[in-house]
Amino acid sequence: MRLLLSLLLVLTVATSPAVARLDELVRDDVPYSALAGPAAVASYRVQRGDTLWDLGRRFGVDPVLLAAANGLGPEDWLWPGQELVVPSENAVHVVRPGESLWSVAVQYGVTVEDLAARNGIAAPDRLLAGQRLTVPGPVARGRVALQTRLEWPLLGPVTSAFGWREGRRHEGVDLAADYGAPVRAAAAGRVIFAGPRGTYGLTVIVDHGGGVATLYAHNSRLLVREGDTVRAGEPLALVGSTGRANGPHLHFEVRYYGVPVDPLWVLTGGRA
């Protein structure tokens, strides 16, 4: 019996989500949003003389998007040895049941012809659930979307910032708040996910259009359902500590075409 209990303990530890990356163990069968990722395709170690604008031209990425993906302002200086994540200008969309090439094209504001050509699709009326489509993300639209200001989802101090944490990327910010405090929509949009999501716990994801989506994790209770239309400031959930979390707080992410950007870069100065 003691041997059996020991084996069960080993199996439990080996399969426990406690060994997973904090806030980032998610189900593969659930898209992040209509703007499914990941979109970060490379990392780069800064060399002497590099600038965001030079690197943007080299990698074919909008410098504003490159800056935001690394928690920088567009005019910030780089230093030799600094490690940057180089995002893709393309989104990756995972086809859901009932979707067509036309409906996917409408979501992203691209033409059916461009979407079909980018993915080598000869029969646009035949998409399979789970199929991954590469969606071109126009650079010109990036500057407008990333300069759009979002409202704070709740009133609380930032306890963990965007960027590198314990050798790994933290793709959002953690906001401390009392258990049960309301979590509000950062902008108007449509709820595209509401439910359990791995170590994120009870999660809400809102699509704001134009390539922008926000994620609200570790909630104790959800107040909206997938498909709901919400206004800016409307309650989405209540603060909790579901999933992998140490105490009640909100893990809040902002993504642009699947690329995580620093929420503090696009949030308004005032708090909710």
TAZIRA-V653745 format. One record per residue. RES is the residue in three letters. D_LAST is the distance of its C-alpha to the last C-alpha in whole Angstrom. Layout:
res=<RES;RES>
d_last=<D_LAST;D_LAST>
This chain:
res=<MET;ARG;LEU;LEU;LEU;SER;LEU;LEU;LEU;VAL;LEU;THR;VAL;ALA;THR;SER;PRO;ALA;VAL;ALA;ARG;LEU;ASP;GLU;LEU;VAL;ARG;ASP;ASP;VAL;PRO;TYR;SER;ALA;LEU;ALA;GLY;PRO;ALA;ALA;VAL;ALA;SER;TYR;ARG;VAL;GLN;ARG;GLY;ASP;THR;LEU;TRP;ASP;LEU;GLY;ARG;ARG;PHE;GLY;VAL;ASP;PRO;VAL;LEU;LEU;ALA;ALA;ALA;ASN;GLY;LEU;GLY;PRO;GLU;ASP;TRP;LEU;TRP;PRO;GLY;GLN;GLU;LEU;VAL;VAL;PRO;SER;GLU;ASN;ALA;VAL;HIS;VAL;VAL;ARG;PRO;GLY;GLU;SER;LEU;TRP;SER;VAL;ALA;VAL;GLN;TYR;GLY;VAL;THR;VAL;GLU;ASP;LEU;ALA;ALA;ARG;ASN;GLY;ILE;ALA;ALA;PRO;ASP;ARG;LEU;LEU;ALA;GLY;GLN;ARG;LEU;THR;VAL;PRO;GLY;PRO;VAL;ALA;ARG;GLY;ARG;VAL;ALA;LEU;GLN;THR;ARG;LEU;GLU;TRP;PRO;LEU;LEU;GLY;PRO;VAL;THR;SER;ALA;PHE;GLY;TRP;ARG;GLU;GLY;ARG;ARG;HIS;GLU;GLY;VAL;ASP;LEU;ALA;ALA;ASP;TYR;GLY;ALA;PRO;VAL;ARG;ALA;ALA;ALA;ALA;GLY;ARG;VAL;ILE;PHE;ALA;GLY;PRO;ARG;GLY;THR;TYR;GLY;LEU;THR;VAL;ILE;VAL;ASP;HIS;GLY;GLY;GLY;VAL;ALA;THR;LEU;TYR;ALA;HIS;ASN;SER;ARG;LEU;LEU;VAL;ARG;GLU;GLY;ASP;THR;VAL;ARG;ALA;GLY;GLU;PRO;LEU;ALA;LEU;VAL;GLY;SER;THR;GLY;ARG;ALA;ASN;GLY;PRO;HIS;LEU;HIS;PHE;GLU;VAL;ARG;TYR;TYR;GLY;VAL;PRO;VAL;ASP;PRO;LEU;TRP;VAL;LEU;THR;GLY;GLY;ARG;ALA>
d_last=<55;54;54;52;49;49;49;46;44;45;44;41;40;41;39;36;32;32;34;31;29;26;23;26;28;28;30;32;33;29;28;25;24;26;26;27;28;29;30;30;34;35;35;36;37;37;40;41;41;38;35;32;34;37;36;34;37;39;37;36;33;30;30;26;26;28;26;22;24;25;22;24;23;26;28;28;31;33;35;38;38;34;33;31;30;32;30;32;31;32;30;32;32;33;35;34;36;37;36;38;38;37;34;33;34;32;29;29;30;34;37;39;42;40;38;42;43;41;42;45;45;48;47;44;44;45;41;41;38;37;39;37;36;36;34;34;31;31;31;30;27;26;25;23;21;20;19;17;13;10;7;5;6;5;5;9;12;13;17;18;18;19;23;26;26;29;31;29;26;23;21;17;15;15;12;13;12;14;16;15;12;10;9;8;10;9;11;14;17;20;19;22;22;21;23;25;25;27;26;22;23;21;19;18;18;17;19;18;21;23;23;19;18;15;16;14;17;18;17;19;19;18;18;19;22;23;24;21;19;16;14;10;8;11;11;13;14;14;14;18;20;22;24;25;22;23;21;18;15;13;15;13;16;16;20;22;25;25;25;22;20;18;14;14;16;14;10;10;10;7;4;0>
